[in-house]
Amino acid sequence: MLVRQQLLAFPAYLFFNVSGQRHYPKWTNHFDPSSILFAPSQRHLVVLSNIGMLTMAYLVWVASKEYGAGEVAKYYGIPWLGVSHWFIMITYLHHTDPTLPHYRQAEWNFQRGAAATVDRPFLGWMGRFFLHDVAHFHVVHHFFPKMPWYNGEAATAHLRGFIGEHYRWDDKPVFKALWDSYNRCQFVEDEGDVLFYRDKKGQAAKRPADAYYVKNGLGSNGVKMN
């Protein structure tokens, strides 16, 4: 199941809106110019993108005819799967961890949603250089999505001081983090407004705060979160 997620989750999201907003129309996808995902001003860009992908698909077919499917799979298919794997893993681990709360509408607000993410030092210096700090300083991006990436480190230092215990950082080795999050974050209950992921046995790493704190939007130290 984990291998399937890493290989197929990204195309499944693009083609079928898997893991996307459930209230969107049934056939929502990223290739329909009239999709709810796009503003009218973006529709011509979706058409151009589709033309580009069809052109690439044609070139892959031509290359397969010329050099053989095995060669194309080796030099194009496997690298494509590698890129897809890393893209899925980075995105998944930004937003999935057994210690992150899941808020339903009654308890959700922008600040809580933005804080329900986690910074991870993917790939060390290579992640900082090649990925422009996208993993190291991701939480602050949710609070200030238009902020240039190169301000992430300085802004994160201020954010950590402001939100305190609500800031999440995990330096666990990346594949260990992927394995743990996948196995410990299987589902949340149908009932409740503040929830934590549970594993297949129904066990959760954390529990919601006492009703008083949840009702009043407070952390366990009494810090106001709304």
MARBA-3410 file (N, C-alpha, C, O; in Angstrom, 1 decimal):
226
0.8,-1.2,0.0,0.0,0.0,0.0,0.9,1.3,0.0,0.5,2.2,-0.7 ~ 2.0,1.2,0.8,2.8,2.4,0.8,3.5,2.6,-0.6,3.6,3.7,-1.0 ~ 3.9,1.5,-1.2,4.5,1.6,-2.5,3.5,2.2,-3.5,3.9,3.0,-4.3 ~ 2.3,1.7,-3.4,1.3,2.2,-4.3,1.1,3.7,-4.1,0.9,4.5,-5.1 ~ 1.1,4.2,-2.9,0.9,5.6,-2.6,2.1,6.4,-3.2,1.8,7.4,-3.9
3.3,5.9,-3.1,4.4,6.6,-3.5,4.5,6.6,-5.1,5.1,7.6,-5.6 ~ 4.0,5.6,-5.7,4.1,5.6,-7.2,2.9,6.2,-7.9,3.0,6.8,-9.0 ~ 1.7,6.1,-7.3,0.5,6.5,-8.0,-0.3,7.6,-7.4,-1.2,8.2,-8.0 ~ 0.0,8.1,-6.2,-0.8,9.1,-5.5,-0.8,10.4,-6.3,-1.9,11.0,-6.4 ~ 0.3,10.9,-6.9,0.3,12.1,-7.6,-0.5,12.1,-8.9,-1.4,12.9,-9.0
-0.3,11.1,-9.8,-1.2,11.0,-10.9,-2.7,10.8,-10.6,-3.6,11.3,-11.2 ~ -2.9,10.0,-9.5,-4.3,9.8,-9.1,-4.9,11.1,-8.6,-6.1,11.4,-8.9 ~ -4.2,12.0,-8.0,-4.7,13.3,-7.6,-4.9,14.2,-8.8,-6.0,14.8,-8.8 ~ -4.0,14.2,-9.7,-4.2,15.0,-10.9,-5.4,14.6,-11.8,-6.2,15.4,-12.2 ~ -5.6,13.2,-11.9,-6.6,12.7,-12.8,-8.0,12.6,-12.1,-9.0,12.8,-12.8
-8.0,12.2,-10.9,-9.2,11.9,-10.2,-9.5,12.6,-8.9,-10.4,12.3,-8.2 ~ -8.6,13.6,-8.6,-8.8,14.4,-7.4,-8.8,13.6,-6.1,-9.4,13.9,-5.1 ~ -8.1,12.4,-6.2,-7.9,11.6,-5.0,-7.2,12.4,-3.9,-6.1,13.0,-4.1 ~ -7.7,12.4,-2.7,-7.3,13.1,-1.5,-7.6,14.6,-1.6,-7.2,15.4,-0.7 ~ -8.3,15.0,-2.7,-8.7,16.4,-2.8,-9.9,16.7,-2.1,-10.4,15.9,-1.3
-10.5,17.9,-2.3,-11.7,18.3,-1.6,-12.9,17.4,-2.0,-13.2,17.3,-3.1 ~ -13.5,16.9,-1.0,-14.6,15.9,-1.2,-15.9,16.6,-1.7,-16.7,15.9,-2.4 ~ -16.0,17.9,-1.5,-17.3,18.5,-1.9,-17.2,19.0,-3.4,-18.1,19.6,-3.9 ~ -16.0,18.8,-4.0,-15.9,19.1,-5.4,-16.7,18.2,-6.3,-17.0,17.1,-5.8 ~ -17.1,18.6,-7.5,-17.9,17.6,-8.3,-17.1,16.3,-8.6,-15.9,16.3,-8.5
-17.9,15.3,-8.9,-17.4,13.9,-9.0,-16.1,13.8,-9.9,-15.2,13.1,-9.5 ~ -16.2,14.4,-11.0,-15.1,14.2,-12.0,-14.1,15.3,-12.0,-13.5,15.5,-13.1 ~ -13.9,16.0,-10.9,-12.9,17.0,-10.8,-11.5,16.5,-11.2,-11.1,15.5,-10.6 ~ -10.8,17.2,-12.0,-9.4,16.8,-12.3,-8.7,18.1,-12.8,-9.2,19.2,-12.9 ~ -7.4,17.9,-13.0,-6.5,19.1,-13.3,-6.3,19.3,-14.8,-5.4,20.1,-15.2
-7.1,18.6,-15.6,-6.9,18.7,-17.1,-8.1,19.3,-17.8,-8.1,19.7,-19.0 ~ -9.2,19.5,-17.0,-10.4,20.1,-17.6,-10.4,21.6,-17.4,-10.4,22.1,-16.3 ~ -10.3,22.4,-18.5,-10.2,23.9,-18.3,-11.3,24.5,-17.6,-11.2,25.6,-17.0 ~ -12.5,23.8,-17.6,-13.7,24.4,-16.9,-13.8,23.8,-15.4,-14.8,24.1,-14.8 ~ -12.8,23.1,-15.0,-12.8,22.5,-13.6,-13.0,23.6,-12.6,-12.5,24.8,-12.7
-13.6,23.2,-11.5,-13.7,24.1,-10.3,-12.4,24.6,-9.7,-12.3,25.6,-9.0 ~ -11.3,23.8,-10.1,-10.0,24.1,-9.6,-9.4,25.4,-10.2,-8.5,26.0,-9.6 ~ -9.9,25.8,-11.3,-9.3,27.0,-12.0,-10.3,28.1,-12.2,-11.5,28.0,-12.3 ~ -9.7,29.3,-12.1,-10.4,30.6,-12.4,-10.6,30.7,-13.9,-9.7,30.2,-14.6 ~ -11.6,31.4,-14.3,-11.8,31.6,-15.8,-10.5,32.2,-16.5,-10.2,31.8,-17.6
-9.7,33.0,-15.8,-8.5,33.6,-16.4,-7.4,32.6,-16.6,-6.5,32.8,-17.3 ~ -7.6,31.4,-16.0,-6.5,30.4,-16.0,-6.8,29.3,-17.1,-6.0,28.4,-17.4 ~ -8.0,29.3,-17.7,-8.4,28.2,-18.5,-7.6,28.0,-19.8,-7.3,26.9,-20.2 ~ -7.2,29.1,-20.4,-6.3,29.0,-21.6,-5.0,28.4,-21.2,-4.3,27.8,-22.0 ~ -4.5,28.6,-20.0,-3.2,28.1,-19.5,-3.4,26.6,-19.4,-2.4,25.8,-19.6
-4.5,26.1,-18.9,-4.8,24.7,-18.8,-4.7,24.0,-20.2,-4.2,22.9,-20.3 ~ -5.3,24.7,-21.1,-5.3,24.1,-22.5,-3.9,24.0,-23.0,-3.5,23.0,-23.6 ~ -3.1,25.1,-22.8,-1.7,25.0,-23.2,-0.9,23.9,-22.5,-0.1,23.3,-23.1 ~ -1.2,23.8,-21.2,-0.5,22.7,-20.5,-0.9,21.3,-21.0,0.0,20.5,-21.2 ~ -2.2,21.1,-21.4,-2.6,19.9,-22.0,-1.9,19.6,-23.3,-1.5,18.5,-23.6
-1.8,20.7,-24.1,-1.1,20.5,-25.4,0.4,20.1,-25.2,0.9,19.2,-25.9 ~ 1.0,20.7,-24.2,2.4,20.3,-23.8,2.5,18.9,-23.4,3.4,18.2,-23.8 ~ 1.6,18.4,-22.6,1.6,17.0,-22.1,1.4,16.0,-23.3,2.0,15.0,-23.3 ~ 0.4,16.4,-24.1,0.2,15.5,-25.3,1.4,15.4,-26.2,1.7,14.4,-26.8 ~ 2.0,16.6,-26.4,3.2,16.6,-27.2,4.3,15.7,-26.6,5.0,15.0,-27.3
4.5,15.8,-25.3,5.5,15.0,-24.6,5.1,13.5,-24.7,6.0,12.7,-24.9 ~ 3.8,13.2,-24.6,3.4,11.8,-24.7,3.7,11.3,-26.1,4.1,10.1,-26.3 ~ 3.5,12.1,-27.1,3.9,11.7,-28.5,5.4,11.5,-28.7,5.8,10.5,-29.3 ~ 6.2,12.4,-28.1,7.6,12.2,-28.2,8.1,10.9,-27.5,9.0,10.3,-28.0 ~ 7.5,10.6,-26.4,7.8,9.4,-25.7,7.5,8.2,-26.5,8.2,7.2,-26.6
6.3,8.2,-27.2,5.9,7.2,-28.1,6.9,7.0,-29.3,7.3,5.9,-29.6 ~ 7.3,8.2,-29.9,8.3,8.1,-31.0,9.6,7.5,-30.5,10.2,6.7,-31.2 ~ 10.0,8.0,-29.3,11.3,7.4,-28.7,11.2,5.9,-28.5,12.2,5.2,-28.7 ~ 10.0,5.5,-28.1,9.9,4.0,-27.8,9.9,3.3,-29.1,10.5,2.2,-29.2 ~ 9.4,3.8,-30.2,9.5,3.2,-31.5,10.9,3.1,-32.0,11.3,2.2,-32.6
11.6,4.2,-31.7,13.0,4.4,-32.3,14.0,3.6,-31.5,14.9,2.9,-32.0 ~ 13.9,3.6,-30.1,15.0,3.0,-29.3,14.5,1.9,-28.5,15.3,1.2,-27.8 ~ 13.2,1.6,-28.4,12.6,0.5,-27.6,12.1,1.0,-26.3,12.6,1.9,-25.7 ~ 11.0,0.3,-25.9,10.3,0.7,-24.7,11.2,0.6,-23.4,11.1,1.4,-22.5 ~ 12.1,-0.4,-23.5,13.0,-0.6,-22.3,13.9,0.6,-22.1,14.1,1.0,-21.0
14.5,1.1,-23.2,15.4,2.2,-23.1,14.6,3.5,-22.6,15.2,4.2,-21.7 ~ 13.4,3.7,-23.1,12.7,4.8,-22.7,12.3,4.7,-21.2,12.3,5.7,-20.4 ~ 11.9,3.5,-20.8,11.6,3.3,-19.4,12.8,3.5,-18.5,12.6,4.1,-17.4 ~ 14.0,3.1,-18.9,15.2,3.3,-18.1,15.6,4.8,-18.0,15.9,5.2,-16.9 ~ 15.5,5.5,-19.1,16.0,6.9,-19.1,14.9,7.9,-18.8,15.2,9.1,-18.5
13.6,7.5,-19.0,12.6,8.5,-18.7,11.6,8.0,-17.7,11.2,8.8,-16.8 ~ 11.1,6.8,-17.8,10.1,6.3,-16.9,10.6,6.2,-15.4,9.9,6.6,-14.5 ~ 11.7,5.6,-15.2,12.2,5.4,-13.9,12.5,6.8,-13.2,12.2,7.0,-12.1 ~ 13.2,7.7,-13.9,13.4,9.0,-13.3,12.1,9.7,-13.0,12.0,10.4,-12.0 ~ 11.1,9.6,-13.9,9.8,10.2,-13.6,9.2,9.6,-12.3,8.6,10.4,-11.6
9.3,8.3,-12.2,8.7,7.7,-10.9,9.5,8.2,-9.7,8.9,8.4,-8.6 ~ 10.8,8.4,-9.9,11.6,9.0,-8.8,11.2,10.4,-8.4,11.0,10.7,-7.2 ~ 10.9,11.2,-9.4,10.5,12.6,-9.1,9.1,12.5,-8.4,8.8,13.2,-7.4 ~ 8.2,11.7,-8.9,6.9,11.5,-8.4,7.0,11.1,-6.9,6.2,11.6,-6.0 ~ 7.8,10.1,-6.6,8.0,9.6,-5.3,8.4,10.7,-4.3,7.8,10.9,-3.3
9.4,11.5,-4.7,9.9,12.5,-3.8,8.9,13.6,-3.6,8.7,14.2,-2.5 ~ 8.2,14.0,-4.7,7.1,15.0,-4.6,6.1,14.5,-3.6,5.6,15.3,-2.8 ~ 5.6,13.3,-3.8,4.6,12.8,-2.9,5.0,12.7,-1.4,4.3,13.1,-0.5 ~ 6.3,12.2,-1.2,6.7,12.0,0.1,6.9,13.4,0.8,6.5,13.5,2.0 ~ 7.5,14.3,0.2,7.7,15.6,0.8,6.3,16.3,1.2,6.2,16.7,2.3
5.4,16.2,0.2,4.1,16.8,0.5,3.4,16.1,1.6,2.8,16.7,2.5 ~ 3.4,14.8,1.5,2.7,13.9,2.5,3.3,14.2,3.9,2.5,14.4,4.9 ~ 4.6,14.2,4.1,5.2,14.4,5.4,5.1,15.8,5.9,5.3,16.0,7.1 ~ 4.9,16.8,5.0,4.6,18.1,5.5,3.3,18.2,6.3,3.2,18.9,7.3 ~ 2.3,17.4,5.9,1.0,17.5,6.4,0.5,16.3,7.2,-0.7,16.3,7.6
1.3,15.3,7.4,0.8,14.1,8.0,1.8,13.7,9.1,3.0,13.5,8.9 ~ 1.3,13.6,10.3,2.1,13.2,11.5,1.2,12.8,12.6,0.2,13.5,12.8 ~ 1.5,11.7,13.4,0.5,11.3,14.4,0.3,12.4,15.5,-0.6,12.3,16.3 ~ 1.2,13.4,15.6,1.1,14.4,16.6,0.4,15.6,16.1,0.1,16.6,16.9 ~ 0.0,15.7,14.9,-0.7,16.8,14.3,-2.2,16.7,14.5,-2.8,15.6,14.2
-2.9,17.7,15.0,-4.4,17.6,15.2,-5.1,17.8,13.8,-4.6,18.4,12.9 ~ -6.3,17.2,13.8,-7.2,17.3,12.6,-8.4,18.0,13.1,-9.1,17.5,14.0 ~ -8.7,19.2,12.5,-9.8,20.0,13.0,-11.0,19.9,12.0,-10.8,20.0,10.8 ~ -12.1,19.7,12.5,-13.3,19.8,11.7,-13.8,21.2,11.8,-13.3,22.1,12.5 ~ -14.9,21.5,11.0,-15.3,22.9,10.7,-15.6,23.7,12.0,-15.2,24.9,12.1
-16.2,23.0,13.0,-16.6,23.7,14.2,-15.4,24.3,15.0,-15.5,25.2,15.7 ~ -14.2,23.6,14.9,-13.0,24.0,15.6,-11.9,24.6,14.8,-10.9,25.1,15.3 ~ -12.1,24.5,13.4,-11.0,25.0,12.5,-11.0,26.5,12.4,-12.0,27.1,12.4 ~ -9.8,27.1,12.3,-9.6,28.4,11.8,-8.3,28.5,11.1,-7.6,27.5,11.1 ~ -8.0,29.6,10.5,-6.8,29.7,9.6,-5.6,29.4,10.4,-4.7,28.7,9.9
-5.4,30.0,11.6,-4.2,29.8,12.4,-4.0,28.3,12.8,-2.9,27.8,12.7 ~ -5.1,27.7,13.2,-5.0,26.3,13.6,-4.6,25.4,12.4,-3.8,24.5,12.4 ~ -5.3,25.7,11.2,-4.9,24.9,10.0,-3.5,25.1,9.6,-2.8,24.2,9.2 ~ -3.0,26.4,9.7,-1.6,26.6,9.3,-0.6,25.9,10.2,0.4,25.5,9.8 ~ -1.0,25.9,11.5,0.0,25.3,12.5,-0.1,23.7,12.4,0.8,23.1,13.0
-1.1,23.1,11.7,-1.2,21.7,11.7,-0.3,21.1,10.5,-0.8,20.3,9.7 ~ 0.9,21.6,10.5,1.9,21.2,9.5,3.2,21.0,10.3,3.3,21.3,11.5 ~ 4.2,20.4,9.6,5.5,20.1,10.3,6.7,20.4,9.4,6.6,20.1,8.2 ~ 7.7,21.0,10.0,8.9,21.2,9.3,9.8,20.0,9.5,9.9,19.4,10.5 ~ 10.5,19.6,8.4,11.4,18.4,8.4,12.7,18.8,7.6,12.5,19.3,6.5
13.8,18.5,8.1,15.1,18.8,7.4,15.4,17.8,6.3,16.5,17.1,6.4 ~ 14.6,17.7,5.3,14.9,16.7,4.2,16.2,16.9,3.6,16.6,18.0,3.2 ~ 17.0,15.8,3.4,18.2,15.8,2.6,19.3,16.8,3.1,20.2,17.1,2.3 ~ 19.2,17.3,4.3,20.2,18.2,4.8,20.5,19.4,3.9,19.5,20.1,3.5 ~ 21.8,19.7,3.6,22.1,20.8,2.9,21.6,20.7,1.4,21.3,21.8,0.8
21.5,19.5,0.9,21.0,19.4,-0.4,19.5,19.8,-0.5,19.1,20.4,-1.5 ~ 18.7,19.5,0.5,17.3,19.9,0.6,17.2,21.4,0.6,16.3,22.0,0.0 ~ 18.1,22.0,1.4,18.1,23.5,1.5,18.5,24.1,0.2,17.9,25.1,-0.3 ~ 19.5,23.6,-0.5,20.0,24.2,-1.7,19.1,23.9,-2.9,18.6,24.8,-3.6 ~ 18.8,22.6,-3.2,18.1,22.2,-4.4,16.6,22.4,-4.2,15.9,22.7,-5.2
16.0,22.3,-3.0,14.6,22.4,-2.8,14.2,23.8,-2.3,13.0,24.0,-1.9 ~ 15.2,24.7,-2.2,14.9,26.1,-1.7,14.2,26.1,-0.4,13.2,26.8,-0.2 ~ 14.6,25.2,0.6,14.1,25.2,1.9,12.6,24.8,2.0,12.0,25.1,3.1 ~ 12.1,24.2,1.0,10.6,23.9,1.0,10.2,23.0,2.2,9.1,23.1,2.7 ~ 11.1,22.1,2.6,10.8,21.2,3.7,11.3,21.8,5.0,10.6,21.6,6.0
12.5,22.4,5.0,13.0,22.9,6.3,12.1,24.0,7.0,12.0,24.0,8.2 ~ 11.5,24.8,6.1,10.7,25.9,6.7,9.4,26.0,6.0,9.0,26.9,5.3 ~ 8.6,24.9,6.2,7.3,24.8,5.5,6.2,25.4,6.3,5.2,25.9,5.7 ~ 6.2,25.3,7.6,5.1,25.7,8.4,4.8,27.2,8.2,3.7,27.6,8.0 ~ 5.9,28.0,8.1,5.7,29.4,7.9,5.0,29.8,6.6,4.4,30.8,6.4
5.3,28.9,5.6,4.6,29.1,4.3,3.1,29.1,4.4,2.4,29.8,3.6 ~ 2.6,28.3,5.3,1.1,28.2,5.5,0.6,29.5,6.1,-0.6,29.9,5.9 ~ 1.4,30.1,7.0,0.9,31.3,7.6,1.1,32.5,6.6,0.2,33.4,6.6 ~ 2.1,32.5,5.8,2.4,33.6,4.8,2.7,33.0,3.5,3.9,33.0,3.1 ~ 1.7,32.6,2.7,2.0,31.8,1.5,2.6,32.6,0.4,3.2,32.1,-0.6
2.6,34.0,0.5,3.2,34.8,-0.6,4.6,35.3,-0.2,5.2,36.0,-1.0 ~ 5.1,34.8,0.9,6.4,35.2,1.3,7.5,34.5,0.5,7.4,33.3,0.3 ~ 8.5,35.3,0.0,9.6,34.6,-0.7,10.3,33.5,0.1,10.5,33.7,1.3 ~ 10.7,32.5,-0.6,11.2,31.3,0.1,12.5,31.7,0.9,12.8,31.1,1.9 ~ 13.3,32.7,0.4,14.5,33.0,1.0,14.4,33.7,2.4,15.3,33.9,3.1
13.1,34.1,2.7,12.9,34.7,4.0,12.4,33.6,5.0,12.1,33.9,6.2 ~ 12.3,32.4,4.6,11.7,31.3,5.4,12.4,31.1,6.7,11.8,30.9,7.8 ~ 13.7,31.1,6.7,14.5,30.8,7.9,14.3,31.8,9.0,14.0,31.5,10.1 ~ 14.4,33.1,8.6,14.3,34.2,9.5,12.8,34.3,10.1,12.6,34.5,11.2 ~ 11.9,34.1,9.1,10.5,34.2,9.6,10.1,33.0,10.5,9.3,33.2,11.4
10.7,31.9,10.2,10.4,30.7,11.1,10.9,30.9,12.5,10.2,30.5,13.5 ~ 12.0,31.6,12.7,12.5,31.9,14.0,11.5,32.7,14.8,11.3,32.5,16.0 ~ 10.9,33.7,14.1,10.0,34.6,14.8,8.7,33.8,15.1,8.0,34.0,16.1 ~ 8.3,33.0,14.1,7.0,32.2,14.2,7.1,31.2,15.4,6.2,31.1,16.2 ~ 8.3,30.6,15.5,8.4,29.6,16.6,8.3,30.3,18.0,7.7,29.8,18.9
8.8,31.5,18.1,8.7,32.3,19.3,7.3,32.7,19.6,6.9,32.8,20.8 ~ 6.5,32.9,18.6,5.1,33.4,18.7,4.2,32.3,19.1,3.3,32.4,20.0 ~ 4.3,31.1,18.4,3.3,30.1,18.6,3.7,29.0,19.5,3.0,28.1,19.9 ~ 5.0,29.0,19.9,5.5,28.2,21.0,5.3,26.7,20.7,5.7,26.2,19.7 ~ 4.6,26.0,21.6,4.4,24.5,21.5,3.6,24.1,20.3,3.6,22.9,20.0
3.0,25.0,19.7,2.2,24.7,18.5,3.0,24.5,17.2,2.5,24.1,16.2 ~ 4.3,24.9,17.3,5.2,24.7,16.2,5.7,23.3,16.2,6.1,22.8,17.3 ~ 5.7,22.6,15.1,6.2,21.2,15.0,7.4,21.1,14.1,7.4,21.6,13.0 ~ 8.4,20.4,14.6,9.6,20.1,13.9,10.0,18.7,14.2,9.9,18.2,15.3 ~ 10.4,17.9,13.1,10.7,16.6,13.3,12.0,16.3,12.5,11.9,16.4,11.2
13.1,15.9,13.1,14.3,15.6,12.4,14.6,14.1,12.2,15.7,13.7,12.0 ~ 13.5,13.3,12.4,13.6,11.9,12.2,14.1,11.6,10.7,13.6,12.3,9.8 ~ 14.9,10.6,10.5,15.3,10.2,9.1,14.1,10.1,8.2,13.1,9.5,8.6 ~ 14.2,10.6,7.0,13.0,10.8,6.2,12.3,9.5,5.9,11.0,9.5,5.9 ~ 13.0,8.4,5.6,12.2,7.2,5.3,11.6,6.6,6.5,10.6,5.9,6.5
12.3,6.8,7.7,11.7,6.3,8.9,10.4,7.1,9.2,9.4,6.6,9.7 ~ 10.5,8.5,9.0,9.3,9.3,9.2,8.2,8.9,8.2,7.0,8.9,8.6 ~ 8.5,8.5,7.0,7.5,8.1,6.0,6.8,6.8,6.5,5.6,6.7,6.5 ~ 7.6,5.8,6.9,7.1,4.6,7.4,6.2,4.7,8.7,5.1,4.2,8.7 ~ 6.7,5.5,9.6,5.9,5.7,10.8,4.6,6.5,10.6,3.6,6.1,11.1
4.7,7.5,9.8,3.5,8.3,9.5,2.5,7.5,8.8,1.3,7.5,9.0 ~ 2.9,6.7,7.8,2.0,5.9,7.0,1.3,4.8,7.9,0.1,4.6,7.8 ~ 2.0,4.2,8.8,1.4,3.2,9.7,0.7,3.7,10.8,-0.3,3.1,11.3 ~ 1.0,4.9,11.3,0.3,5.4,12.5,-0.8,6.4,12.1,-1.5,6.9,13.0 ~ -0.9,6.8,10.9,-1.9,7.8,10.5,-2.8,7.1,9.4,-2.8,7.4,8.3
-3.7,6.2,9.9,-4.6,5.4,9.1,-5.9,6.1,9.0,-6.6,6.0,7.9 ~ -6.4,6.6,10.1,-7.8,7.2,10.0,-8.0,8.1,11.2,-7.3,8.1,12.2 ~ -9.1,8.9,11.1,-9.6,9.7,12.3,-11.0,9.2,12.4,-11.7,8.8,11.5 ~ -11.5,9.4,13.7,-12.9,9.0,14.0,-13.9,9.8,13.2,-13.6,10.9,12.7 ~ -15.1,9.3,13.0,-16.2,10.0,12.4,-16.8,11.1,13.3,-17.4,12.1,12.8
-16.6,10.9,14.6,-17.2,11.9,15.5,-16.1,12.7,16.2,-15.0,12.2,16.4 ~ -16.5,14.0,16.5,-15.5,14.8,17.1,-15.1,16.0,16.2,-15.1,15.8,15.0 ~ -14.6,17.0,16.8,-14.1,18.2,16.1,-12.6,18.4,16.1,-12.1,19.1,15.3 ~ -12.0,17.9,17.2,-10.5,17.9,17.3,-10.0,16.5,17.4,-10.3,15.8,18.4 ~ -9.3,16.0,16.4,-9.0,14.6,16.3,-7.5,14.4,16.1,-6.8,15.3,15.6
-7.0,13.2,16.4,-5.7,12.8,16.0,-5.7,11.5,15.3,-6.6,10.6,15.6 ~ -4.8,11.3,14.3,-4.8,10.1,13.6,-4.6,8.9,14.5,-4.0,9.0,15.5 ~ -5.2,7.8,14.0,-5.0,6.5,14.7,-4.4,5.5,13.8,-4.6,5.6,12.5 ~ -3.8,4.4,14.3,-3.3,3.4,13.5,-4.3,2.3,13.3,-5.5,2.5,13.6 ~ -3.9,1.2,12.7,-4.9,0.2,12.3,-5.6,-0.4,13.6,-6.7,-1.0,13.5
-4.9,-0.4,14.7,-5.4,-0.9,15.9,-6.3,0.1,16.7,-6.8,-0.2,17.7 ~ -6.4,1.3,16.1,-7.2,2.3,16.7,-6.5,3.1,17.8,-7.2,3.9,18.5 ~ -5.2,3.0,17.9,-4.4,3.7,18.9,-3.9,5.0,18.3,-3.5,5.1,17.2 ~ -4.0,6.0,19.1,-3.5,7.4,18.7,-2.3,7.8,19.6,-2.2,7.4,20.7 ~ -1.4,8.6,18.9,-0.2,9.0,19.6,-0.6,10.1,20.6,0.1,10.2,21.6
-1.6,10.9,20.4,-2.0,11.9,21.3,-3.5,11.9,21.4,-4.2,11.3,20.5 ~ -4.0,12.6,22.4,-5.5,12.8,22.5,-5.8,14.2,22.5,-5.0,15.1,22.8 ~ -7.1,14.6,22.2,-7.4,16.0,22.2,-7.3,16.6,23.6,-7.4,15.8,24.6 ~ -7.1,17.8,23.7,-7.1,18.5,25.1,-8.4,18.3,25.8,-9.4,18.0,25.1 ~ -8.4,18.6,27.0,-9.7,18.6,27.8,-10.7,19.5,27.2,-10.4,20.5,26.5
-12.0,19.2,27.4,-13.0,19.9,26.7,-12.9,21.4,27.0,-13.3,22.2,26.1 ~ -12.5,21.8,28.1,-12.4,23.2,28.5,-11.4,23.9,27.5,-11.7,25.0,27.0 ~ -10.3,23.3,27.2,-9.3,23.9,26.4,-9.8,24.0,24.9,-9.6,25.0,24.2 ~ -10.4,22.9,24.5,-10.9,22.8,23.1,-11.9,23.8,22.9,-11.9,24.6,21.9 ~ -12.9,23.9,23.8,-14.0,24.8,23.7,-13.5,26.3,23.7,-14.1,27.1,23.0
-12.5,26.6,24.4,-12.1,28.0,24.5,-10.9,28.3,23.6,-10.3,29.3,23.7 ~ -10.5,27.3,22.7,-9.4,27.6,21.8,-8.1,27.8,22.4,-7.3,28.6,22.0 ~ -7.8,27.0,23.5,-6.5,27.1,24.2,-5.7,25.9,24.1,-6.2,24.8,23.9 ~ -4.4,26.1,24.1,-3.5,25.0,24.2,-3.4,24.5,25.6,-4.0,25.1,26.5 ~ -2.6,23.4,25.8,-2.5,22.9,27.2,-1.8,23.9,28.1,-1.9,23.7,29.4
-1.1,24.9,27.6,-0.5,25.9,28.5,-1.3,27.1,28.6,-0.9,28.1,29.1 ~ -2.6,27.1,28.0,-3.4,28.3,28.1,-3.2,29.3,27.0,-3.8,30.4,27.1 ~ -2.4,29.0,26.0,-2.1,30.0,24.9,-3.3,30.1,24.0,-3.8,29.0,23.5 ~ -3.8,31.2,23.7,-4.9,31.4,22.8,-4.5,31.1,21.4,-3.5,31.5,20.9 ~ -5.4,30.2,20.7,-5.0,29.8,19.3,-6.0,30.4,18.3,-5.9,30.0,17.1
-7.0,31.2,18.6,-7.9,31.8,17.6,-8.0,33.3,17.8,-8.7,33.9,17.1
END
